[in-house]
Amino acid sequence: MTTAAPRFTVREIELYERPVKLRLPFRFGVVTLTHSPQAFVRARIELAGGPSAWGAAAEMMAPKWFDKNLALTNEQNFEQLRQTLRDAREAYLADASPATGFGHFARNHDDCLKRGAARGFNPLLAGYGPAQVDRAVLDALGRALGLSFYRAIRENAVGIDERLRPEFAGLGIEAFLARLRPASSIEARHTVGLVDAITSQDSTQRVNDGLPETLEEVVRTYGHRYFKLKVAGRVDADLARLEAIAAVLDRSGEPYFASLDGNEQYESPEGVAQLVSGIRERPRLARLWQSILFIEQPIARKTALQVDLRAADLGKPVIVDESDGELDSFVVARRHGYSGISSKTCKGFYKSLLNAARCAAWNREENAERYFMSAEDLTTQAGLSVQQDLALVNLLGVRHVERNGHHYVNGLAAEPEGEQQAFLQAHPDVYVRSHGAVRLKIESGRIALGSLDCTGFASAAMPDFGRMTRLY
């Protein structure tokens, strides 16, 4: 039975942030991250003739991912992201007429991207602010109706309607949503960053906080079977590093699985083909090559959706991530030989739902399981951020998700003890207290998710907003 999608007004939006310091440097693409702010959005909605409720969302502000212009400092990247939040706040509060959750998204999406374009922001960057507002609004809606995220989406309580956004037309969206079934746990795909130590012999500057630092320590501690391997666009160096990684992963007698993340470090399919050829030619990489599930966004976004991958012998499916700036990006990518696309809450949960529905529809059309969604991380932090991202990809049926925030950051160690305890008590299957702090619990490579099926968007606890910096 479908829950009627209620109409409501967005009455208030508050913006906050707090600093996040990494315990280990995280090198991806063109940046080595050591610290970054985490943004928080609170939104209050008022149902037509009904109650009012607050909801919230959180997301890291990752520099040199949304905009990789090397002329910009990290602080300038952070300010860009803050501006998208301010623009989204202004847009969503400008029209006080009631709408469904999807209705608010539908009438503000293009406006937010236009505001960003006027500032010189690319669509991926401009979409950051509204993506967080949409999540906070959905959280508030779930709390007002007493619905979990899973139920709100499966019953379409947000009111997804192809008449409001033509991109959703022809996909049988309501039937697709009704078929979604969340699982009780998910595999965590561990990220091997470009400066991560592989073995203890590589670890020259140890943190010595008791948590795993090298790849071999991570495998021993968490029992991962899924891995995300960063490559840097320098074929010889990449091959040597992959051999070092394979030497650790191949020790396991059990199967393991991996993805290769190019982070836009290649200019053409031919450059990626050179890496693939090198992997295939090296006997010590034979098992690793067999384990690779897909290659992630290897080509720079300026040309990624202009070249046809089918002319190159890459041997594995390729997905887009950074090129996924607009609602029709996956449609364009499909025409150029891409098979998959990533889900990240920073890009908007409506976009993830849309692309998952496309995968299902296109696979029916071609009578083959060719198109798929992957689940990637933006260093999501313990609390609202990681829980909402996990709930989204779990509902979409993705069975393994990149997780790196728990590894590069010391859990909730920097946050108030009351907040740590609140999340641990509300979600004892998701978190554990160890080494002096509450942190994500990963056992045998898996994260339990049962407690995320709660009222609101996957969280029965809230962060301490009073200890944050108020932006607006």
N, C-alpha and C positions, 0 to 999 in steps of 0.2 A: 504493500500500500504506500503510495507517494504522499509525503507531507506537503501540504499546500505551501508555496513559497510566500512568506509574508513580506510586506512592504514596510520599510522603515526609513528613518532620517538619521544621517550621521550628524550628531550634535557637537561632539568635541573630538579633537585629535591632539595628543600630546607627544612630543618628541624628546627622547633622552639618549644619552650615550655613556659608556664607561670604558676605561682602558683595559686592554687585554695584553699581557706580556707573555711571550712564548718561552717555554722552558728550553726548547731546541730551535735553532734557526731552520726555517722552512724555505727551501729554494724551489720555485716553480717558474718556468718561463724565464722572464727577464728580471725577476725580483727575488731577493732573499728577505723573507719576512721575519722580523724579530718582535714587533709590537704592532697593534692595530686597535682602533676603537671598535666597540660593538654597539650598533644602533638598536634602540628600542622604540616601539610605537605603541601608544595606548589610544584606543578609540572608544567613544561612548555612542551607542545607538539608542534610538527610541522607536519602538514599534508603534505603528499607527493604532491609536486607541489602546495601547498596551504598555508593558513595562519598559524600563530603561536598563541597559547593561553595559559594562565595560569589557573590553577584550584587549589582547596585547600580542605582539610579535617581536622577534629579535633576529638580527642578522649581523654578521661581521662586515666591516667596510674593508674589503681587500684591495690594496693598491695594485696597480699594474695588471689588473685582470679585466675590469670593465673598460678601461681606457689604457692602452699600453704605450702611449706617447712618452718616450723617454725624456722629452724636454720638461715634463711635469714632475714635480717632487711628489713623494708619498703624501705629504700634507695637502698638496693641491688636489690629489686624488680623493683624499678624505673629504675635502671641502666640496668637491663635485657631488659626492654621494649625499652629503648633508643637504645640498641644494635640491637634489631630486626629492628628498623627503619633505623639504619645505614646499616645493612646487606641488607635490601630491597632496599635502595637507590643505593648501590653498584651493586646489581644484575640487577636492571632495567636500569641502565646507562651503564652496561658492553656491551650490545648488541645494537648497533646503527641501526640495520636493521629495516625497517618499519614493523609494524604488526597492526592488529585491536586491539581494547581495550581488547577483550577477548584473542586475541593472545598473548598480553603482559602478561596477567595473566597466561595463559596456559603454557608458556615457563619459567616463573619465580617461579611458585608456589612450585614445588618440590625442586628447588634449594634453595629457602628461608627456607624451612623446613629442608633440609639437613644441611644448614649452622647453623641453630638453634640446631639441634641434635648434631652437632660437639661441640657445647658449653654446652651441657647438658640441653638444653631447651626442654620441652615437645611441642607437635605440637600446642596446643592451644596458648602457649606463642610465639612460633616461627612464628605463623601466624599473630600476631598483626601488625608488620611492613608492610608486603605486603598488608594487608587489607586496611591500611590507604593510601598507595601509589595508589592502584587501585581506591579508591574513588576520590583522587585528580586528577588522570588521566581522570576519567570519567567526572568530573566537567569541566576540560579543554576541553574535546572533545565536550561536550554539548555547551560550549561557542563558540568554533570554528565553530560548525555547526548551531548555533542558535536554538538548541533543548533543551527542558526541559528534566529532568530525566525521567518523565513518558513516554514521546514520544520516547526518545532514547532507553528505554528498550522495550516498546511495539512493536516498529518497528525493534528491534534488530540491532540498529546502532552500537552496540559494537561488533557484529559479533560472538555471541555464536555459536559454531560449534562442534558437537559431535566428529568430526574427530580429533579435537585438544585435547579433554579431554574425554576419554571413559566413565567417570562417567555420562555424559550428554546423553548418547546413549539410544534410545528406549523410551524417555519420550515425544516425540513430542514437543520439546522445543519451536520452533517458533510459533506453534499454541497456546501453553500455554501462551506465552508472549503476543500474540495478543489479548487474551481474558481478560487480566488484566484490571480492571477498578478502578481507585482511587476514594475514597469517599471525601466528602467535610469536614468531621470532624471525630474524633476518640475519644473513651472513654479513659480517663486516669486512669490507675490502680494504686492506691496509695500504696506505700510500707510502711509497719509497721515494722521498724527495731527492733532488739532485745533489745535495750535500750531506745526505744521511749516511752515517757509518753503516757498513754492511756487517762487519765482524768486529770483535774487540781489538784486532790488530789495526783496524782503520780508525778507531776512536782515540783521538789524540787529546781532546779537551772534554772530559766527561763532566756531566752535571752532578753525578753521584747523589741523586735524590731518591734512590731506591727503585725508580721506575725504569722500564726498559728503554735503552737508548739506541742500540744497534738492531739491524734487521733480525739477526739470529736471536737476540734477546726478546724481541717482539714476538717472534714465532713461538718461542719457548713459553712465554708468559701468557699470551692470549690464544694460542692455538689456531691462528688464522689459516684458512685454505684459499682465500681470495686476496689478490694483490693488485695494486695499481702502480705501474712502473713509469716514472718520468724519464723522458729522453730530451736531449738538448739541441738536436739539429746538427751535431758534429758527429758524423757517422763512426769514425774510428774510436772516439772517446765513448760514444754511446754503446758500441759493441763490447768494449772492454768492461764497462760498468755492468752491462747485462750479463756478461760471463761471471762476474763476481757475485751478482744476485742469484744467478742460476745455481752456482756452487752451493749456496745456502738452501735454496728452495728444493733442489734435487735430493737433498738428504732424506726427505720424507718418503716413506713407502706408500703414502696415500696420494691420490690425485690432488693437484692444486690448479688454480685458475688465475689468469692475469689479464689485465688490460694494459696497452701501451698508450701513454698520454704524451702527445707531441706539443701541447700548449702553444700552437701556432708557430713553432720554431722552424718550419720548412716553407720554402717559397713555392714549391710545385709538387705534383704527384711523383715526378721523377726523382726528387730528393728522398721522398718517403720510400719509393721503390728501391732505392740504393740501400737504405737501412734494412728493409725486408730481405733483400738479396744477401746482405752480409750476415743476417741472422741465420738464414737458411743454409748458408755455406759453412757455418761453424758447428762442428760436431758437439761441442760443449753447450750449444744453445738448442739442440734438437728437442729436448723435452720441454724447454721453456716455450719454443715456438708452438708446439702442439697444445700448450696450455693457454695460449692467448685467445681470448674471446672476441676482442675487437680493438681497433685503433681509434683513439679519441683526438679529434680536431688537430691533425698534424700541420695543416696548411694555414698560413696567416689569413685572417678574416677578409682582408682587402681583396683577395682573389679566390678564397675557398669555395664560394658559390658561383664562380665563373668558369671553373675548369671541370672537365668530366673525368671522374675517377676511373671510369670503366676502361679507359685506354691504358691504364697502368696495372701491372700485375702485383697487387698488394696482398692477395692471398687471405685476407681477413676482412670482415665488415668494418666500415668506417662510420663514425658518428660525428655530428657537429655539436659543439658546446658554445664557444665564444661567438660563433656566427649566428646563434639563435637569438637574434635581437627583436624580431617581429613575429606576429602571429602566423604569418605564412612562410617563415624561414624553412620549416621542415618540408613544405611542399616544393620549394625551390631546390632544396638539398636533394630530395628524392629524384628530381629530374637530372641531377648531376652525379648520380651513382651512389649517394649515401644511403645507408640502410637504417641508421639509428639516430637518436637524438637524446640529449641528457635532460633529466629532471633535476632542477635545483629550485628551492623555494625562493631564492633571490631573483629568479626570473619570472615568478608568478605561478601560483598553483592552478589558476585557470588555464594557463598555457600548457602545463603538464597534463591536465585532464584532456585538453584538446588534442595534444600530440599522442597520448595513449589511445584515445578513440580513433585517431587516424591509423595508428599501427594495426588495430583490430580490423578496421574497415579495409585497409589496403591488403592485409593478409587474406581476408575473405575474397577480395577481388582476384588475387593472384593464386589463390588456393595453395599458399605456401607460407611458412613462418619466416618471412624475410625481414620484416620491419619490427623494430624493437625499441624500447626505452632503456637507457641506463640511468643509474642513480649516482650522481657525483656530489662532492662536498665543496663548500666554500669555508672550510675551517669552522664549521658550525660548533657552537659552544654548548656545554652542558646547561640544561634549563630549557626555556621556551624554544630556542633555535633548533637544537638537535631533535627535540621531541616532535616538533611540527614537521620537520623534514622527514624524519623516520615514519611518521604516520602517513604522510602523503605517498611516499614511494611504496610503503607496505600496502596501502589500499590499491595502488595501481598494479599490484601483482609482481613488482620487481623483487627478486629474491636475494640480491646481494647489493650492498650500497657502499660506496667509498666513504670511509670515516677517517679523518685525520685530526680533527680538533682535539680529541681526547689525548692524542699522542704528543702534539706540539705544545699543548697548554696543560698546565697542572690542574685539570678539572676545575672545581669551584673554589680552589684554595684561596684565591684573592677576594672572594665574596664574603659577606657577613655570615656568621655561623648560623643565625636564624634562617637565612635563605637556604643554606646548604641542607640543614636539617629538614626544612619544609619539603624540598624536592625529594630527599631520601625517603621520608615518611610517605609521601604521596605516590612515589614510584619506586618501591623497593626492588622491583625486578629489573629496572633500567639502570639503577645506580648502586654503588657500593662505597663504603667509607674505607679508605686505605691510604697509608702513607700520609696521614694527617689531613685528608680532605675527602669530600664527596666527589666521585667521578663516575664516568660511564662504565658499566659493567659488561665486559666481554668475556665469555666463557666458551671454550671449544670453538672459538671463532665467531660466535653468534651473540646477538643482542636480543634479550627478551622484550616483548612489546605489549604484553597483555594489559598493563595499567594505562596505556595511552587511550584505551577505549573508555574515555571519561567525558563528562560534560564539558563542552567547549572544544577548542582546537588542541587536543592532545595534552593538556596540562591541568592537573588538579592543584598546582601550586603556582605562586607568582613571585617574580624577583622583587627585591627591595628597591622600588623606584625612588624612595627618599634618600638613598645613598648614591644616586646617579647625578650626572650633570644634566640639567634641564636645558634643552635647546629651544623649545617653543611650547 
